[in-house]
Amino acid sequence: GIHGINFLLAESLDGGGVSSLHLDPQGKTYSQVLLELEIPVPEQDARNWGLI
């Protein structure tokens, strides 16, 4: 019920995130960038998903 989306950023860190033991700062950086994005959603989909 939180309207969450799971996604994968393939090859976004060029192996850096996988080889690093410090994943948390990288995740926080990406999450902040994603929170700033505006994603267009067709009105019918928004209604179906209960967003409006």
Rosetta constraint file for C-alpha pairs under 8 A:
AtomPair CA 3 CA 49 HARMONIC 7.90 0.50
AtomPair CA 11 CA 15 HARMONIC 6.85 0.50
AtomPair CA 13 CA 17 HARMONIC 5.67 0.50
AtomPair CA 15 CA 19 HARMONIC 6.22 0.50
AtomPair CA 16 CA 20 HARMONIC 5.95 0.50
AtomPair CA 17 CA 21 HARMONIC 7.90 0.50
AtomPair CA 17 CA 22 HARMONIC 7.76 0.50
AtomPair CA 17 CA 23 HARMONIC 6.06 0.50
AtomPair CA 17 CA 26 HARMONIC 7.33 0.50
AtomPair CA 18 CA 23 HARMONIC 8.00 0.50
AtomPair CA 22 CA 26 HARMONIC 7.68 0.50
AtomPair CA 23 CA 27 HARMONIC 6.23 0.50
AtomPair CA 24 CA 28 HARMONIC 6.18 0.50
AtomPair CA 25 CA 29 HARMONIC 6.19 0.50
AtomPair CA 26 CA 30 HARMONIC 6.36 0.50
AtomPair CA 27 CA 31 HARMONIC 6.04 0.50
AtomPair CA 28 CA 32 HARMONIC 6.18 0.50
AtomPair CA 29 CA 33 HARMONIC 6.46 0.50
AtomPair CA 30 CA 34 HARMONIC 6.18 0.50
AtomPair CA 31 CA 35 HARMONIC 6.12 0.50
AtomPair CA 32 CA 36 HARMONIC 6.62 0.50
AtomPair CA 33 CA 37 HARMONIC 6.87 0.50
AtomPair CA 41 CA 45 HARMONIC 6.61 0.50
AtomPair CA 41 CA 46 HARMONIC 6.34 0.50
AtomPair CA 42 CA 46 HARMONIC 6.37 0.50
AtomPair CA 43 CA 47 HARMONIC 6.23 0.50
AtomPair CA 44 CA 48 HARMONIC 6.20 0.50
AtomPair CA 45 CA 49 HARMONIC 6.10 0.50
AtomPair CA 46 CA 50 HARMONIC 6.13 0.50
AtomPair CA 46 CA 51 HARMONIC 5.03 0.50
AtomPair CA 46 CA 52 HARMONIC 6.03 0.50
AtomPair CA 47 CA 51 HARMONIC 5.93 0.50
AtomPair CA 47 CA 52 HARMONIC 5.44 0.50
